[in-house]
Amino acid sequence: MLASLEDESRIFTERVYATGTVPTNTEKRALDAWISLYKQHNLWQKVIAYYPFIGSSIASFSLNIKSTDFTLIPYNIDPLMCTTTGFKPNGINSFWDTQLVPLNHMQDNNGSIAVYARSFAPHGIEIGAASDGSAKRTLICVNQGGSVCGAVQTTLSPLGDIYAPFTEKRFISTSRVTNSELNLYGDGAKLGTSILAPSTLPTIPIYIGAVNNSHPDYFSSNELCSAFIGYGFTEAEEKRRYEIEKIVQNMLGRAV
């Protein structure tokens, strides 16, 4: 039994046990560190959903650390895709449905999505929702065109494509904190900015491992260590949360 766990960490650990999965002490310490550091730096209130992908089972990987809301629904996910180093989709038909609809739970001028990746396979890293063609999107598509040295294309709620080099960037995030500025970050450093204002948010749930185009599309085969959905981060906060993510992934032996 570990002493002095944050209440949220203890509750989440109990939820992991309830799935029939036994988390390791290393996983418990890492989760507690993530929560403690987010609280310490006043970032906890910005979290809507954070999926740490621990426990090496489909049931434990589906859990949101922030609350019991937005538990992931697996589609074509095999237990072998859930490992000690993260979630590795097959790039063909596997993905998670977050049940989180941006229109209902996010804001046009205040939002963020992020992933920590261990690999960059040619098909890319996908997380997001899209509807009405290109008019309404909340997504991160890394290298979706299929070239190994492609670009990051990201649109958050919903206008403003940003293309920027992503090679060797592990923590990829987008943040909108004003109505007219969307920023793309890689490993805590700003890679690009769009000054287009958003319009209506998507009315369909965000997927992880694919983009929701009213049906799953752009399937990914990249291994993900975590996924985040929440409110917008300033540039200084982005640097801070990258450092936090790096600390936690190092604790878990996943950082690359």
MINUMAR-891479 format. One record per residue (C-alpha): residue number from 1; x, y, z; residue in three letters. Coordinates in steps of 0.2 Angstrom, whole numbers. Example, Ala and Ser with C-alpha at 12.3 -4.5 7.8 and 13.67 -1.06 7.14 Angstrom:
// residues 2
[rec 1,[62,-22,39],"ALA"]
[rec 2,[68,-5,36],"SER"]
***
This chain:
// residues 256
[rec 1,[0,0,0],"MET"]
[rec 2,[7,17,-5],"LEU"]
[rec 3,[6,31,7],"ALA"]
[rec 4,[0,49,4],"SER"]
[rec 5,[-8,47,-13],"LEU"]
[rec 6,[-19,61,-20],"GLU"]
[rec 7,[-37,57,-17],"ASP"]
[rec 8,[-40,57,-36],"GLU"]
[rec 9,[-26,45,-38],"SER"]
[rec 10,[-32,33,-25],"ARG"]
[rec 11,[-50,33,-32],"ILE"]
[rec 12,[-43,30,-50],"PHE"]
[rec 13,[-32,16,-44],"THR"]
[rec 14,[-48,8,-36],"GLU"]
[rec 15,[-57,9,-52],"ARG"]
[rec 16,[-42,0,-61],"VAL"]
[rec 17,[-44,-14,-48],"TYR"]
[rec 18,[-62,-15,-51],"ALA"]
[rec 19,[-59,-19,-69],"THR"]
[rec 20,[-50,-35,-63],"GLY"]
[rec 21,[-33,-27,-67],"THR"]
[rec 22,[-19,-25,-54],"VAL"]
[rec 23,[-9,-9,-57],"PRO"]
[rec 24,[9,-9,-52],"THR"]
[rec 25,[17,2,-39],"ASN"]
[rec 26,[26,11,-53],"THR"]
[rec 27,[10,14,-62],"GLU"]
[rec 28,[2,21,-45],"LYS"]
[rec 29,[17,32,-42],"ARG"]
[rec 30,[17,39,-60],"ALA"]
[rec 31,[-2,43,-59],"LEU"]
[rec 32,[0,51,-43],"ASP"]
[rec 33,[14,62,-49],"ALA"]
[rec 34,[4,67,-64],"TRP"]
[rec 35,[-11,72,-54],"ILE"]
[rec 36,[0,81,-40],"SER"]
[rec 37,[10,91,-53],"LEU"]
[rec 38,[-5,96,-63],"TYR"]
[rec 39,[-13,102,-46],"LYS"]
[rec 40,[4,111,-41],"GLN"]
[rec 41,[4,121,-57],"HIS"]
[rec 42,[-14,125,-58],"ASN"]
[rec 43,[-18,114,-73],"LEU"]
[rec 44,[-29,101,-65],"TRP"]
[rec 45,[-45,112,-69],"GLN"]
[rec 46,[-41,112,-87],"LYS"]
[rec 47,[-43,93,-89],"VAL"]
[rec 48,[-59,85,-96],"ILE"]
[rec 49,[-52,68,-100],"ALA"]
[rec 50,[-35,60,-98],"TYR"]
[rec 51,[-31,42,-103],"TYR"]
[rec 52,[-15,36,-96],"PRO"]
[rec 53,[-16,19,-104],"PHE"]
[rec 54,[-10,9,-89],"ILE"]
[rec 55,[-15,-9,-82],"GLY"]
[rec 56,[-11,-18,-99],"SER"]
[rec 57,[-30,-22,-102],"SER"]
[rec 58,[-44,-16,-112],"ILE"]
[rec 59,[-54,-12,-97],"ALA"]
[rec 60,[-41,-2,-88],"SER"]
[rec 61,[-35,7,-104],"PHE"]
[rec 62,[-53,14,-106],"SER"]
[rec 63,[-53,24,-90],"LEU"]
[rec 64,[-52,43,-89],"ASN"]
[rec 65,[-42,48,-74],"ILE"]
[rec 66,[-52,64,-71],"LYS"]
[rec 67,[-69,56,-69],"SER"]
[rec 68,[-80,42,-73],"THR"]
[rec 69,[-87,52,-88],"ASP"]
[rec 70,[-80,48,-106],"PHE"]
[rec 71,[-75,30,-103],"THR"]
[rec 72,[-68,24,-119],"LEU"]
[rec 73,[-78,12,-130],"ILE"]
[rec 74,[-66,0,-139],"PRO"]
[rec 75,[-69,-5,-157],"TYR"]
[rec 76,[-59,-20,-164],"ASN"]
[rec 77,[-46,-18,-150],"ILE"]
[rec 78,[-37,-34,-146],"ASP"]
[rec 79,[-29,-36,-128],"PRO"]
[rec 80,[-12,-38,-136],"LEU"]
[rec 81,[-14,-20,-142],"MET"]
[rec 82,[-14,-14,-123],"CYS"]
[rec 83,[4,-16,-117],"THR"]
[rec 84,[15,-9,-103],"THR"]
[rec 85,[21,4,-115],"THR"]
[rec 86,[4,10,-121],"GLY"]
[rec 87,[-9,7,-134],"PHE"]
[rec 88,[-4,1,-151],"LYS"]
[rec 89,[-19,1,-164],"PRO"]
[rec 90,[-18,-10,-179],"ASN"]
[rec 91,[-19,4,-192],"GLY"]
[rec 92,[-34,-5,-201],"ILE"]
[rec 93,[-50,-4,-190],"ASN"]
[rec 94,[-46,-2,-172],"SER"]
[rec 95,[-50,14,-162],"PHE"]
[rec 96,[-57,21,-146],"TRP"]
[rec 97,[-73,31,-145],"ASP"]
[rec 98,[-71,44,-131],"THR"]
[rec 99,[-90,47,-130],"GLN"]
[rec 100,[-85,66,-129],"LEU"]
[rec 101,[-94,77,-141],"VAL"]
[rec 102,[-85,94,-143],"PRO"]
[rec 103,[-101,104,-145],"LEU"]
[rec 104,[-107,98,-128],"ASN"]
[rec 105,[-91,98,-118],"HIS"]
[rec 106,[-79,110,-126],"MET"]
[rec 107,[-79,128,-130],"GLN"]
[rec 108,[-76,137,-147],"ASP"]
[rec 109,[-62,148,-140],"ASN"]
[rec 110,[-55,137,-127],"ASN"]
[rec 111,[-49,119,-130],"GLY"]
[rec 112,[-35,107,-131],"SER"]
[rec 113,[-31,89,-137],"ILE"]
[rec 114,[-14,80,-135],"ALA"]
[rec 115,[-5,64,-137],"VAL"]
[rec 116,[11,56,-131],"TYR"]
[rec 117,[18,45,-145],"ALA"]
[rec 118,[31,31,-145],"ARG"]
[rec 119,[31,28,-163],"SER"]
[rec 120,[28,37,-180],"PHE"]
[rec 121,[23,24,-192],"ALA"]
[rec 122,[19,30,-210],"PRO"]
[rec 123,[0,30,-207],"HIS"]
[rec 124,[1,43,-194],"GLY"]
[rec 125,[-7,47,-177],"ILE"]
[rec 126,[-25,52,-177],"GLU"]
[rec 127,[-36,58,-163],"ILE"]
[rec 128,[-52,69,-166],"GLY"]
[rec 129,[-69,72,-173],"ALA"]
[rec 130,[-74,80,-190],"ALA"]
[rec 131,[-91,83,-197],"SER"]
[rec 132,[-98,92,-212],"ASP"]
[rec 133,[-83,90,-223],"GLY"]
[rec 134,[-69,102,-218],"SER"]
[rec 135,[-81,114,-209],"ALA"]
[rec 136,[-81,107,-192],"LYS"]
[rec 137,[-66,98,-185],"ARG"]
[rec 138,[-57,95,-169],"THR"]
[rec 139,[-42,84,-173],"LEU"]
[rec 140,[-24,80,-173],"ILE"]
[rec 141,[-18,71,-189],"CYS"]
[rec 142,[0,67,-189],"VAL"]
[rec 143,[7,62,-206],"ASN"]
[rec 144,[-11,57,-212],"GLN"]
[rec 145,[-5,58,-230],"GLY"]
[rec 146,[6,42,-228],"GLY"]
[rec 147,[23,50,-230],"SER"]
[rec 148,[36,46,-217],"VAL"]
[rec 149,[43,64,-216],"CYS"]
[rec 150,[26,72,-218],"GLY"]
[rec 151,[18,86,-208],"ALA"]
[rec 152,[7,89,-193],"VAL"]
[rec 153,[-10,94,-199],"GLN"]
[rec 154,[-21,100,-185],"THR"]
[rec 155,[-38,109,-183],"THR"]
[rec 156,[-46,113,-167],"LEU"]
[rec 157,[-64,119,-167],"SER"]
[rec 158,[-64,119,-182],"PRO"]
[rec 159,[-55,131,-194],"LEU"]
[rec 160,[-36,133,-196],"GLY"]
[rec 161,[-25,120,-203],"ASP"]
[rec 162,[-7,121,-197],"ILE"]
[rec 163,[7,111,-206],"TYR"]
[rec 164,[24,110,-197],"ALA"]
[rec 165,[38,97,-195],"PRO"]
[rec 166,[35,84,-182],"PHE"]
[rec 167,[50,72,-184],"THR"]
[rec 168,[55,66,-167],"GLU"]
[rec 169,[41,76,-158],"LYS"]
[rec 170,[33,65,-145],"ARG"]
[rec 171,[21,75,-136],"PHE"]
[rec 172,[10,84,-149],"ILE"]
[rec 173,[-4,96,-143],"SER"]
[rec 174,[-15,109,-150],"THR"]
[rec 175,[-22,123,-139],"SER"]
[rec 176,[-34,137,-142],"ARG"]
[rec 177,[-36,150,-128],"VAL"]
[rec 178,[-43,165,-139],"THR"]
[rec 179,[-56,165,-152],"ASN"]
[rec 180,[-43,170,-165],"SER"]
[rec 181,[-28,160,-162],"GLU"]
[rec 182,[-25,141,-162],"LEU"]
[rec 183,[-7,135,-158],"ASN"]
[rec 184,[1,119,-162],"LEU"]
[rec 185,[15,112,-150],"TYR"]
[rec 186,[28,98,-151],"GLY"]
[rec 187,[37,93,-135],"ASP"]
[rec 188,[32,110,-127],"GLY"]
[rec 189,[38,121,-141],"ALA"]
[rec 190,[26,131,-153],"LYS"]
[rec 191,[27,124,-170],"LEU"]
[rec 192,[14,135,-179],"GLY"]
[rec 193,[-1,146,-177],"THR"]
[rec 194,[-17,149,-186],"SER"]
[rec 195,[-27,165,-183],"ILE"]
[rec 196,[-43,159,-190],"LEU"]
[rec 197,[-58,160,-178],"ALA"]
[rec 198,[-68,144,-175],"PRO"]
[rec 199,[-86,141,-180],"SER"]
[rec 200,[-98,127,-174],"THR"]
[rec 201,[-89,113,-164],"LEU"]
[rec 202,[-92,95,-170],"PRO"]
[rec 203,[-107,86,-165],"THR"]
[rec 204,[-100,69,-165],"ILE"]
[rec 205,[-88,60,-152],"PRO"]
[rec 206,[-69,62,-153],"ILE"]
[rec 207,[-60,45,-158],"TYR"]
[rec 208,[-43,40,-153],"ILE"]
[rec 209,[-33,29,-166],"GLY"]
[rec 210,[-44,36,-180],"ALA"]
[rec 211,[-53,52,-185],"VAL"]
[rec 212,[-72,52,-183],"ASN"]
[rec 213,[-78,58,-200],"ASN"]
[rec 214,[-96,53,-196],"SER"]
[rec 215,[-88,36,-197],"HIS"]
[rec 216,[-70,30,-192],"PRO"]
[rec 217,[-57,36,-205],"ASP"]
[rec 218,[-38,38,-206],"TYR"]
[rec 219,[-34,23,-195],"PHE"]
[rec 220,[-17,25,-185],"SER"]
[rec 221,[-4,11,-181],"SER"]
[rec 222,[6,22,-170],"ASN"]
[rec 223,[9,17,-151],"GLU"]
[rec 224,[1,30,-140],"LEU"]
[rec 225,[6,32,-121],"CYS"]
[rec 226,[-8,44,-117],"SER"]
[rec 227,[-21,55,-124],"ALA"]
[rec 228,[-28,72,-117],"PHE"]
[rec 229,[-44,82,-120],"ILE"]
[rec 230,[-47,98,-111],"GLY"]
[rec 231,[-47,117,-110],"TYR"]
[rec 232,[-34,128,-118],"GLY"]
[rec 233,[-16,130,-112],"PHE"]
[rec 234,[-5,146,-114],"THR"]
[rec 235,[13,144,-121],"GLU"]
[rec 236,[20,143,-104],"ALA"]
[rec 237,[8,130,-98],"GLU"]
[rec 238,[11,120,-113],"GLU"]
[rec 239,[30,119,-109],"LYS"]
[rec 240,[25,114,-91],"ARG"]
[rec 241,[14,100,-96],"ARG"]
[rec 242,[26,93,-108],"TYR"]
[rec 243,[39,92,-94],"GLU"]
[rec 244,[26,84,-83],"ILE"]
[rec 245,[22,71,-96],"GLU"]
[rec 246,[40,68,-99],"LYS"]
[rec 247,[43,65,-80],"ILE"]
[rec 248,[28,53,-79],"VAL"]
[rec 249,[32,43,-95],"GLN"]
[rec 250,[50,41,-89],"ASN"]
[rec 251,[43,34,-73],"MET"]
[rec 252,[33,22,-83],"LEU"]
[rec 253,[48,17,-93],"GLY"]
[rec 254,[40,23,-109],"ARG"]
[rec 255,[49,39,-114],"ALA"]
[rec 256,[58,39,-130],"VAL"]
***
